[in-house]
Amino acid sequence: MKARFTDEQIIAMIKEQESGEKTADVCRRHGISSATFYKYKSKYGGMEPSDAKRLRALEDENGKLKSCWQSKCSTMRCCEISIQKNGDARWKAESCGASDGSPSSQSAAGV
């Protein structure tokens, strides 16, 4: 999703309002609602453009890490399922009295 305003533009809007201009005038000029303005202000208030760039970079990195984490969790879950299936098959074979020909299995089977 492409943002309508860059971080620098949003910070400029906030600075206009903080310099004494009415919030309604800033919103009207930029074509946003006051709710959007206050949402921007809660996220970017008190920041400089360099801070916003660093925030954006951290958010991007966080997204990549989350994606990587989900991929690793998915792979790990597939491995767990595979191990569980193999373990269940072995357990069923042993509990059903399957004989492998060893003396201990023959005595258990009554031979």
Secondary structure, DSSP 8 states (H G I E B T S, - for coil): ---SS-HHHHHHHHHHHHTT--HHHHHHHHT--HHHHHHHHHHHTT--HHHHHHHHHHHHHHHHHHHHHHHHHHHHHHHHHHHHHHHHHHHHHHHTT---S-HHHHHHTT-
